[in-house]
Amino acid sequence: MSFVETLKNIGRIEELRGRILFTLMMLIVFRIGCHIPVPGIDSAALQAFFNVNARGLLAHLDMFSGGALANMTIFALGIMPYISSSIIIQLMTAVFPFLERLQKEGDAGRRKITQYTRYGTIVLSIIQGFGIAVGLENMGVDGHSVVMSDMPSWAFRAMTILTLTAGTAFVMWLGEQISERGIGNGISLIIFAGIVTGIPAATLQTWSLLQTGEISLFILLLVAIIIVVVIGAVIYFETASRKIPVQYAKRMQGNRMTGGQQSHLPLKINASGVIPPIFASSILAFPATITGFTQVEWVQAVGNQLTPGRLLYNFIFVALIFFFCFFYTAIQYNPMKISEELKRHGGYIPGIRPGQKTAEYLNAVLSRLTFGGAIYLSLICVLPSILYVYFKVPFSFGGTAVLIVVGVALDTTQQIETFLLNQNYDGFVKKSRKRRRGF
């Protein structure tokens, strides 16, 4: 199906058109909230502070919030507390039998786990909101404090915690509404929107620096080539898969012989998608948000080492990516369960005995694929950030951002195509029924 045909079909199907419009409206609401400031903030002093610290971790975190952190708006925390809470709940599910039983109870159990995730989001938002409020009180440039002097300390802290927590809760609600009533994954689309909105400003800034000679044409062309290579690599690895051949045994059903078909079991090279980099960034963002707004010397030293491109940051980031790749793949794929399903339907992998041997073979294949996928994610996420640090690129070009943008775009496009195929299939079935009735 070509791109033009896809657009025509989207226009014809009312439900899909409504879902896309609803998603766009929710993203517009999110962008409006990114420009509503927190009460009691001196915008000019805050902007001056971010101009001085524009190349630190704060700029990296501000990229995910779509500029909300730099302007200290009601959505400054963004969706990161929700992601951190999801990580904690998923890790606890693998440890506590109670949560594991809930996860296996179907929709009712998943709703309960979602409720716990929301409670965790509120708790983390309060903690981060308090850290930001205290940091803002101690922050200033050239003697100008970021917090307005006529506002009491306790009132400013309470107002900041309440505002940021309410903003995160609203963003979480927006993401859930998009997933339920729109198209695509709501949380990923919100992060996608925050990253994409910074591209025009970064392009204009790069062009102005090129005209003034602060960045050379060679460096600009090198960055452009790397961006193209990274995007191509992301598209290739996100769509690549290992096809395990599956043979089905022949069976007698009545007077007919059925089965004997050949099929395959697709295992993606990067089964976890963009989840590991997002989770890793979220975990690193939690302490970094507090250290970035604190004037204590040793805390600032730790925060500097957690800056993208630094050795400590890259080491922890890669370690977290590897951990979440294997963790998320283990949640998605259960080799023993897959082996039992194949055996129950009369399927087997040629050359591998059904049962335990098949499970061991699938586990070995998944381990190798996951290891390769983790290396791919680590290279994509770390190498471009090194360019940002050492080549003084004037915008936070990171492989994490490219991976999220391309991955979310591919996932959303795939969901639209799946929706179109389902609609075409339903229409074909209805036409067949009408023909049979007419006959």
C-alpha positions as CSV (number, residue, x, y, z in Angstrom):
1,M,0.0,0.0,0.0
2,S,1.5,3.3,-1.1
3,F,1.6,6.5,1.0
4,V,-1.0,8.2,-1.2
5,E,-3.4,5.3,-0.9
6,T,-2.9,5.2,2.8
7,L,-3.9,8.9,3.1
8,K,-6.9,8.3,1.0
9,N,-8.0,5.3,3.1
10,I,-7.5,7.4,6.3
11,G,-9.9,10.0,4.9
12,R,-12.5,7.4,4.0
13,I,-12.6,5.6,7.4
14,E,-14.4,7.8,9.9
15,E,-13.3,6.0,13.0
16,L,-9.6,6.2,12.1
17,R,-9.9,9.8,11.1
18,G,-11.5,10.6,14.5
19,R,-8.8,8.8,16.4
20,I,-6.0,10.7,14.6
21,L,-7.8,14.0,15.1
22,F,-8.3,13.2,18.8
23,T,-4.5,12.3,19.1
24,L,-3.5,15.6,17.5
25,M,-5.9,17.6,19.8
26,M,-4.4,16.0,22.9
27,L,-0.9,16.7,21.7
28,I,-1.9,20.4,21.2
29,V,-3.2,20.5,24.7
30,F,0.1,19.2,25.9
31,R,2.0,21.8,24.0
32,I,-0.2,24.6,25.4
33,G,0.5,23.4,28.9
34,C,4.3,23.6,28.2
35,H,3.9,27.4,28.1
36,I,2.0,27.9,31.3
37,P,4.6,29.0,34.0
38,V,4.8,27.9,37.6
39,P,3.7,30.8,39.9
40,G,6.4,32.8,41.7
41,I,9.1,32.3,39.0
42,D,11.1,35.2,37.5
43,S,11.1,34.1,33.8
44,A,14.0,36.5,32.9
45,A,16.3,35.2,35.6
46,L,15.4,31.6,34.9
47,Q,16.2,32.0,31.2
48,A,19.5,33.6,32.0
49,F,20.4,30.6,34.2
50,F,19.6,28.1,31.5
51,N,21.6,30.2,29.0
52,V,24.6,29.7,31.3
53,N,23.9,26.0,31.9
54,A,22.6,25.2,28.4
55,R,25.1,22.5,27.6
56,G,24.6,20.4,30.8
57,L,22.2,17.7,31.7
58,L,19.4,20.2,32.2
59,A,19.4,20.7,28.4
60,H,19.2,17.0,27.9
61,L,16.2,16.7,30.3
62,D,14.6,19.7,28.8
63,M,14.6,18.0,25.4
64,F,12.3,15.3,26.7
65,S,9.9,17.8,28.3
66,G,9.7,19.8,25.1
67,G,11.1,23.0,26.6
68,A,8.8,22.9,29.7
69,L,11.7,22.5,32.1
70,A,13.7,25.5,30.8
71,N,10.6,27.7,31.1
72,M,9.6,26.0,34.4
73,T,6.0,25.4,33.3
74,I,3.4,23.2,34.9
75,F,4.6,20.3,32.7
76,A,8.3,20.7,33.7
77,L,8.5,17.1,35.1
78,G,6.9,15.8,32.0
79,I,6.1,12.1,31.8
80,M,9.3,10.9,33.5
81,P,7.8,10.3,36.9
82,Y,5.2,8.0,35.3
83,I,7.9,6.1,33.5
84,S,10.0,5.8,36.7
85,S,6.9,4.5,38.5
86,S,6.3,1.9,35.8
87,I,9.9,0.7,36.1
88,I,9.5,0.3,39.8
89,I,6.2,-1.6,39.5
90,Q,7.6,-3.9,36.8
91,L,10.6,-4.7,38.9
92,M,8.5,-5.4,41.9
93,T,6.2,-7.6,39.8
94,A,9.2,-9.9,39.3
95,V,10.0,-10.0,43.0
96,F,6.6,-10.0,44.9
97,P,4.2,-12.9,44.2
98,F,1.2,-10.7,44.9
99,L,1.9,-8.4,42.0
100,E,2.8,-11.4,39.8
101,R,-0.6,-12.9,40.5
102,L,-2.3,-9.6,39.7
103,Q,-0.5,-9.5,36.4
104,K,-1.9,-12.9,35.5
105,E,-5.5,-12.1,36.4
106,G,-6.2,-10.4,33.0
107,D,-7.8,-7.0,32.6
108,A,-8.8,-6.7,36.3
109,G,-5.3,-7.3,37.5
110,R,-3.7,-5.0,34.9
111,R,-6.1,-2.2,36.0
112,K,-5.0,-2.7,39.6
113,I,-1.3,-2.5,38.6
114,T,-2.1,0.6,36.6
115,Q,-3.6,2.1,39.6
116,Y,-0.5,1.4,41.7
117,T,1.6,2.9,38.9
118,R,-0.5,6.1,39.2
119,Y,0.0,6.3,42.9
120,G,3.7,5.8,42.5
121,T,3.7,8.6,39.9
122,I,2.2,11.0,42.4
123,V,4.7,10.1,45.1
124,L,7.7,10.5,42.8
125,S,6.3,13.8,41.5
126,I,6.0,15.2,45.0
127,I,9.6,14.2,45.8
128,Q,11.0,15.7,42.5
129,G,8.8,18.8,42.9
130,F,10.2,19.4,46.4
131,G,13.8,19.0,45.1
132,I,13.1,21.4,42.3
133,A,11.4,24.0,44.6
134,V,14.4,23.9,47.0
135,G,16.8,24.2,44.1
136,L,15.0,27.1,42.6
137,E,15.2,29.0,45.9
138,N,19.0,28.7,45.8
139,M,19.4,29.4,42.2
140,G,20.2,32.7,40.5
141,V,22.5,34.6,38.1
142,D,24.4,37.8,38.8
143,G,22.6,38.3,42.1
144,H,19.1,37.9,40.6
145,S,17.1,35.1,42.2
146,V,14.9,32.9,40.1
147,V,12.1,33.0,42.8
148,M,10.3,36.3,43.3
149,S,11.4,38.0,46.6
150,D,7.8,38.9,47.7
151,M,6.8,35.2,48.0
152,P,7.2,33.3,51.3
153,S,9.4,30.2,51.1
154,W,6.9,27.8,52.4
155,A,4.2,29.1,50.1
156,F,6.5,28.8,47.1
157,R,7.5,25.3,47.9
158,A,3.9,24.2,48.5
159,M,2.7,25.9,45.3
160,T,5.6,24.4,43.2
161,I,5.0,20.8,44.5
162,L,1.2,21.1,43.9
163,T,1.6,22.6,40.4
164,L,4.3,20.2,39.2
165,T,2.5,17.1,40.6
166,A,-0.9,18.2,39.1
167,G,0.9,18.8,35.8
168,T,2.5,15.4,35.7
169,A,-0.9,13.8,36.7
170,F,-2.6,15.6,33.8
171,V,0.1,14.6,31.3
172,M,-0.3,11.0,32.5
173,W,-4.0,11.3,31.9
174,L,-3.4,12.7,28.4
175,G,-1.2,9.7,27.5
176,E,-3.8,7.2,28.7
177,Q,-6.5,8.9,26.8
178,I,-4.4,8.9,23.6
179,S,-3.7,5.2,24.0
180,E,-7.4,4.4,24.7
181,R,-9.2,6.7,22.3
182,G,-6.5,7.8,19.8
183,I,-3.9,6.1,17.7
184,G,-0.5,4.9,18.9
185,N,1.1,4.7,22.4
186,G,0.1,7.9,24.3
187,I,3.2,8.1,26.6
188,S,5.6,7.6,23.6
189,L,3.8,10.1,21.5
190,I,4.0,12.7,24.3
191,I,7.8,12.2,24.5
192,F,7.9,12.2,20.6
193,A,6.0,15.6,20.6
194,G,8.4,17.1,23.1
195,I,11.5,16.1,21.1
196,V,10.1,17.1,17.7
197,T,9.1,20.6,18.8
198,G,12.8,21.4,19.5
199,I,13.9,20.6,16.0
200,P,13.0,24.0,14.3
201,A,14.7,26.1,16.9
202,A,17.8,23.9,16.8
203,T,17.9,24.1,13.0
204,L,17.7,28.0,13.1
205,Q,20.4,28.1,15.8
206,T,22.7,25.9,13.8
207,W,22.2,28.0,10.7
208,S,23.0,31.3,12.6
209,L,26.1,29.7,14.1
210,L,27.2,28.6,10.6
211,Q,26.8,32.1,9.3
212,T,28.8,33.6,12.1
213,G,31.6,31.0,11.7
214,E,31.2,29.5,15.2
215,I,30.6,26.1,13.6
216,S,32.4,24.9,10.5
217,L,30.7,23.5,7.4
218,F,32.7,20.3,7.7
219,I,31.4,19.6,11.2
220,L,27.8,20.4,10.1
221,L,28.1,18.0,7.1
222,L,29.6,15.3,9.4
223,V,26.7,15.6,11.8
224,A,24.2,15.5,8.9
225,I,25.8,12.3,7.6
226,I,25.8,10.7,11.1
227,I,22.1,11.6,11.5
228,V,21.2,10.0,8.2
229,V,23.3,6.9,9.1
230,V,21.7,6.7,12.6
231,I,18.2,7.0,11.2
232,G,18.9,4.3,8.6
233,A,20.3,2.0,11.3
234,V,17.3,2.5,13.5
235,I,14.9,1.7,10.7
236,Y,16.8,-1.4,9.8
237,F,17.2,-2.8,13.3
238,E,13.7,-1.9,14.4
239,T,12.1,-3.8,11.5
240,A,14.7,-6.7,11.4
241,S,13.8,-10.1,12.9
242,R,15.1,-13.7,13.1
243,K,12.6,-16.2,11.6
244,I,12.7,-19.5,13.3
245,P,11.3,-22.2,10.9
246,V,8.3,-24.2,12.3
247,Q,7.0,-27.4,10.9
248,Y,3.5,-28.7,11.7
249,A,2.9,-32.5,11.8
250,K,0.2,-34.0,9.6
251,R,-3.1,-35.1,11.3
252,M,-6.2,-37.0,10.3
253,Q,-9.4,-35.1,10.8
254,G,-12.2,-37.4,9.6
255,N,-11.4,-38.6,6.1
256,R,-8.9,-35.8,5.4
257,M,-5.3,-35.3,6.1
258,T,-4.5,-31.8,7.5
259,G,-1.4,-30.1,8.7
260,G,2.1,-30.6,7.4
261,Q,2.4,-26.8,6.8
262,Q,5.6,-24.8,7.2
263,S,5.6,-21.5,9.0
264,H,8.0,-19.4,11.0
265,L,8.3,-17.8,14.4
266,P,9.5,-14.2,14.1
267,L,11.8,-13.0,16.9
268,K,12.8,-9.3,16.6
269,I,16.4,-8.3,17.1
270,N,15.3,-5.4,19.3
271,A,12.3,-6.9,21.0
272,S,12.2,-4.2,23.7
273,G,12.0,-1.3,21.2
274,V,12.6,2.2,22.7
275,I,11.7,1.1,26.2
276,P,15.3,0.5,27.5
277,P,16.7,4.0,26.5
278,I,13.5,5.7,27.9
279,F,13.7,3.8,31.2
280,A,17.5,4.4,31.5
281,S,17.0,8.1,30.8
282,S,14.2,8.3,33.3
283,I,16.3,6.7,36.1
284,L,19.2,9.0,35.4
285,A,16.9,12.0,35.3
286,F,15.6,11.4,38.8
287,P,18.9,12.3,40.7
288,A,20.0,14.6,37.9
289,T,16.9,16.8,38.3
290,I,17.8,17.4,42.0
291,T,21.5,17.9,41.5
292,G,21.0,20.4,38.7
293,F,19.0,22.7,41.0
294,T,21.3,22.4,44.0
295,Q,24.2,24.7,44.8
296,V,26.0,22.3,47.1
297,E,29.5,21.8,45.7
298,W,29.8,18.0,46.0
299,V,26.3,17.5,44.7
300,Q,27.1,19.6,41.7
301,A,30.3,17.5,41.1
302,V,28.1,14.4,41.0
303,G,25.7,16.1,38.6
304,N,28.5,17.1,36.3
305,Q,29.6,13.5,36.1
306,L,26.0,12.5,35.2
307,T,26.1,14.8,32.1
308,P,25.5,13.1,28.7
309,G,28.8,12.3,27.1
310,R,30.8,11.9,30.4
311,L,32.3,8.5,31.2
312,L,30.3,7.8,34.3
313,Y,27.0,8.7,32.6
314,N,27.7,6.6,29.6
315,F,28.8,3.6,31.7
316,I,25.6,3.7,33.8
317,F,23.5,4.4,30.8
318,V,24.8,1.4,28.8
319,A,24.5,-0.8,31.9
320,L,20.9,0.2,32.3
321,I,20.2,-0.4,28.6
322,F,21.5,-3.9,28.8
323,F,19.6,-4.6,32.0
324,F,16.2,-3.4,30.6
325,C,16.8,-5.1,27.2
326,F,17.0,-8.5,28.9
327,F,14.4,-7.7,31.6
328,Y,11.8,-6.5,29.1
329,T,12.5,-9.3,26.6
330,A,12.0,-11.8,29.5
331,I,8.7,-10.3,30.2
332,Q,7.6,-10.4,26.6
333,Y,8.8,-13.9,25.7
334,N,8.5,-17.1,27.7
335,P,10.4,-19.8,25.9
336,M,8.8,-22.6,27.9
337,K,5.3,-21.2,27.2
338,I,6.1,-20.8,23.4
339,S,7.4,-24.4,23.4
340,E,4.2,-25.7,25.0
341,E,2.0,-23.9,22.6
342,L,4.0,-25.2,19.6
343,K,3.7,-28.8,21.0
344,R,0.0,-28.4,21.7
345,H,-0.7,-27.4,18.1
346,G,1.5,-30.1,16.6
347,G,4.4,-27.8,15.7
348,Y,8.1,-28.3,16.1
349,I,11.4,-26.7,15.1
350,P,13.2,-28.9,12.5
351,G,16.2,-30.6,14.2
352,I,15.0,-29.7,17.7
353,R,13.1,-32.1,20.0
354,P,9.7,-30.7,21.3
355,G,9.4,-29.6,24.9
356,Q,12.4,-28.7,27.1
357,K,14.9,-28.8,24.2
358,T,12.8,-26.4,22.2
359,A,12.6,-24.1,25.1
360,E,16.3,-24.2,25.6
361,Y,16.9,-23.5,21.9
362,L,14.5,-20.5,21.9
363,N,16.1,-19.2,25.1
364,A,19.6,-19.3,23.5
365,V,18.4,-17.6,20.4
366,L,16.6,-14.9,22.4
367,S,19.7,-14.3,24.5
368,R,21.9,-13.8,21.5
369,L,19.4,-11.5,19.8
370,T,18.9,-9.5,22.9
371,F,22.6,-9.1,23.4
372,G,23.0,-7.9,19.8
373,G,20.0,-5.5,20.3
374,A,21.5,-4.1,23.5
375,I,24.8,-3.4,21.7
376,Y,22.9,-1.7,18.9
377,L,20.9,0.5,21.3
378,S,24.0,1.4,23.3
379,L,25.9,2.5,20.2
380,I,22.9,4.5,18.8
381,C,22.4,6.2,22.1
382,V,25.9,6.9,23.2
383,L,28.0,7.8,20.1
384,P,25.9,10.9,19.0
385,S,26.0,12.3,22.5
386,I,29.8,12.2,22.4
387,L,29.6,14.3,19.2
388,Y,27.5,16.8,21.2
389,V,30.1,17.1,23.9
390,Y,33.4,17.0,21.9
391,F,32.4,18.6,18.6
392,K,30.4,21.4,20.4
393,V,27.3,20.8,18.3
394,P,24.9,23.6,19.2
395,F,21.9,21.3,19.9
396,S,21.4,18.2,21.9
397,F,21.5,15.6,19.1
398,G,21.3,12.3,20.8
399,G,20.8,8.8,19.6
400,T,18.1,8.4,22.3
401,A,16.0,11.2,20.7
402,V,16.5,9.8,17.2
403,L,15.6,6.3,18.4
404,I,12.5,7.5,20.1
405,V,11.3,9.7,17.2
406,V,11.9,7.0,14.5
407,G,10.7,4.2,16.7
408,V,7.5,5.9,17.7
409,A,6.9,7.0,14.1
410,L,7.3,3.4,12.8
411,D,5.1,2.0,15.6
412,T,2.3,4.6,15.0
413,T,2.5,4.0,11.2
414,Q,2.3,0.3,11.8
415,Q,-0.8,0.7,14.0
416,I,-2.5,2.8,11.3
417,E,-1.8,0.2,8.6
418,T,-3.1,-2.6,10.9
419,F,-6.2,-0.6,11.5
420,L,-6.7,-0.2,7.8
421,L,-6.1,-3.9,7.1
422,N,-8.7,-4.8,9.8
423,Q,-11.2,-2.4,8.3
424,N,-10.6,-3.8,4.8
425,Y,-11.0,-7.4,6.2
426,D,-14.2,-6.5,8.0
427,G,-15.6,-4.9,4.8
428,F,-14.6,-8.0,2.8
429,V,-16.4,-10.3,5.3
430,K,-19.6,-8.1,5.3
431,K,-19.6,-8.1,1.4
432,S,-19.2,-11.9,1.5
433,R,-22.2,-12.3,3.8
434,K,-24.3,-10.1,1.7
435,R,-23.5,-12.1,-1.4
436,R,-24.3,-15.3,0.3
437,R,-27.7,-13.9,1.5
438,G,-28.4,-12.7,-2.0
439,F,-27.6,-16.1,-3.5
